């Protein structure tokens, strides 16, 4: 990548993070009355729903502490991260140690889910706060939550009692989220033992979810990795697989550019870009069927914000690790498409839910699923990768 | 409606039912090896998934028996209805009397749900088969299932344990489905006692879900009918409310054109047509927000087959009962839009999932939710209503 282009992208990602995304959420979401954050906001930041989603609460807390740890020791960020973790401590947990998914403004629980994804996001939030503060209690809580997650993933009865044992399946989400959660804990708790879990999860993805006969990563397989020729067994979520691709490429980078891991990560990216990139309109499609048949999810061709963000990181990281010009080109393609349609020039931040051709479906900025996570994480990581590339170039 | 137009519509609905919809499903869905039906078929009728959804199994069984009872004593229809009920008897029930939602081809259970909607569809299937055969065991089973449904609806702990008691809500689906289920049981079991249940459910809709201050019927309210200013409390599903409108108008017709019930049914239709009719592209939109804010469901502006079908019945029935020309006009509008976009001229039957402007999203003809129900029910009822209007005209 030439230096002018590198600088252009650094400016876009860094300024987007520091002058748009993070200020937007700090301005509109902080609840100074009841604690925590209200992320369900409309296009202009006005509150649509005072309820509090725990995914986003944990993720913004993680994001703020990570900015404090990795960008600048800004007191505002640490104060708000502590504001988040206090709310999580006070209201996030059921008596069995599991977490709630959805609270009202006052912090009373409305819904708990079978899935332990809230716990994964809480685990990385506690780890990042430990890094910021050095207080051991946060590290301890982070480790406990990771253990709850792993117990749940390894005991299918706990995680999916809504299905019978007739055709037991397992989802790609579990090994995928295990990788990035363990990476965060290793980094912030300083515990190298999490490397084993990362290796196991990558091995499971390789052996059970990656299917060379389809050149695809499946979302759901039989418990031993069997292909199941049903709607759910044929389902592909390119954005999801591309996100996992960069988790694996990141592990390759940490392991001194491990060539085997680079091969796995780029193979997933290559396969799923081919399937997911919309050759007609641009952007990453939401769902596909591995045999090209109709999927059951009727909104399958929409363009959500998060798969696009993950594709920006994955293409950039693949380019950094391999130097292959195709990844530079893919990064240009996804960057250009995303920045044409997603940012809201009037009120700031990004839309989340576009039709296939880039028209807006719903203009809200936040809800239980969209909040300050995929966009600022992408902006931070893309900026960091480009900064590393710049340093490497100036050394050479 | 002038006689030429009446004849035109009768021909379209009757021929669509007898020469397209029903033959399509008889040709492609019957499983002669394991029993029951496989409804998950692609555009051309080829099987996409051999799994069996119990909603559609019960509904097609009901539809076939109803055709036998009300259109013609055709042995093929009765044989297939019995083929359906045999599969339901053999594989549909869990040991607690509740039903499964999703089976594999062999009839083994894959998923059971908290909700008792499968039981409502089974209840009307058993009642229709009792009418066809006179065998008391079917009537008994139908009544038992209705009792299970009512117990579940009246005991919130049974029906929605996934939410806590912090902000208990109730859904419009329950009183709505109670009306049509009780109407079917009254008709086919010949038991007038179900009229009380119908009256109670209509009263609950009037007092708790219809909100004159919004001119809207809410999908979810507090347990005592309170408006809840949250995403779910503001949610409107115009197709759903319009379906309930014709259940109520049908009750008015049965009760000798009861003027109070006509007022309730037409008020719902008027309110929700105003909210749901897409003034830009035509057709009935899926979700709206009662305050005009963004809804959480990002696919909110799609055009599904079923709300359009329900709007055809509702407008026609409102016209039959009131003679108001606006309902004739609305019927023309929805009919024209639907027949421009939904039918598949090449392979028959209808698409189910269109984008807002009528473009196809997924071309499949069936899955766990779409099967031989809303379309043939509309075709049968619209034909019957038009036939009654024709007779009334020729008498006058």
Interface residues (C-beta under 8 A of the other chain):
Chain A: X40 X42 X43 X48 X49 X50 X51 X104 X108 X109 X110 X111 X112 X113 X162 X163 X164 X166 X167 X230 X231 X293 X294 X295 X296 X298 X299 X300 X301 X302 X304 X352 X353 X355 X361 X362 X363 X364 X367 X368
Chain B: X40 X42 X43 X48 X49 X50 X51 X104 X108 X109 X110 X111 X112 X113 X162 X163 X164 X166 X167 X230 X231 X293 X294 X295 X296 X298 X299 X300 X301 X302 X304 X352 X353 X355 X361 X362 X363 X364 X367 X368
